[in-house]
Amino acid sequence: MSLTADDVKKIAHLARLGIEAQDVASYAKDLSGMLDLMTQMSDLDTDGVEPMAHPMDQVQRLRPDVVTERDNREKFQAIAPQVEAGLYLVPKVIE
């Protein structure tokens, strides 16, 4: 799929991105290449292929679930401007 300069300008406008006029052609080429790759990938036969969480099929190392910091809640709430029932009170900003 080939994108035109107008397509890139429209996409940039919708995404609220500022693209310089001289860069539009390179963006069109790069985005068209990505879409072509997606088209090629959708044509592949993936029957019998199980989804993987990681392409290298590695397991994630987990750290021990231990407390590493002291509970400073009371200390922080003591210096807060307003606290009620353990919650910080803030001014209303939306009417």
SENU-398373 format. One record per residue (C-alpha): residue number from 1; y, z, x. Coordinates in steps of 0.5 Angstrom, whole numbers, plus 500, padded with zeros to 3 digits. Layout:
BEGIN
> pos:v:w:u
> NUM:Y:Z:X
...
END
This chain:
BEGIN
> pos:v:w:u
> 1:500:500:500
> 2:507:498:503
> 3:513:502:501
> 4:520:498:501
> 5:526:501:503
> 6:528:503:496
> 7:522:507:495
> 8:523:511:501
> 9:531:512:499
> 10:528:514:492
> 11:523:519:495
> 12:528:522:499
> 13:533:523:494
> 14:527:526:489
> 15:526:531:495
> 16:533:532:497
> 17:532:530:504
> 18:538:526:508
> 19:535:520:511
> 20:540:516:516
> 21:540:509:514
> 22:537:506:521
> 23:531:511:520
> 24:529:508:513
> 25:525:503:516
> 26:521:507:520
> 27:520:512:515
> 28:517:506:510
> 29:512:504:516
> 30:510:511:517
> 31:509:513:510
> 32:506:506:508
> 33:501:508:514
> 34:499:515:511
> 35:498:512:504
> 36:494:506:507
> 37:489:512:511
> 38:489:515:504
> 39:486:509:501
> 40:481:508:506
> 41:479:515:506
> 42:478:514:498
> 43:473:508:499
> 44:468:512:503
> 45:462:514:500
> 46:462:522:500
> 47:456:523:496
> 48:451:529:499
> 49:457:531:503
> 50:458:539:502
> 51:466:541:502
> 52:467:545:508
> 53:473:550:509
> 54:474:548:517
> 55:472:541:520
> 56:469:545:526
> 57:464:549:521
> 58:467:555:525
> 59:467:562:522
> 60:473:566:522
> 61:473:572:527
> 62:476:578:523
> 63:479:584:525
> 64:477:591:524
> 65:480:594:517
> 66:483:600:520
> 67:490:603:519
> 68:495:602:525
> 69:501:605:522
> 70:504:611:520
> 71:506:612:512
> 72:513:612:513
> 73:515:611:505
> 74:518:618:504
> 75:522:617:510
> 76:525:610:508
> 77:526:613:501
> 78:530:619:503
> 79:535:614:506
> 80:535:609:501
> 81:541:609:496
> 82:537:610:490
> 83:530:611:488
> 84:526:613:482
> 85:519:615:481
> 86:518:612:488
> 87:521:605:487
> 88:527:603:490
> 89:533:601:485
> 90:537:595:486
> 91:543:593:482
> 92:542:588:477
> 93:544:581:479
> 94:542:577:473
> 95:546:578:466
END
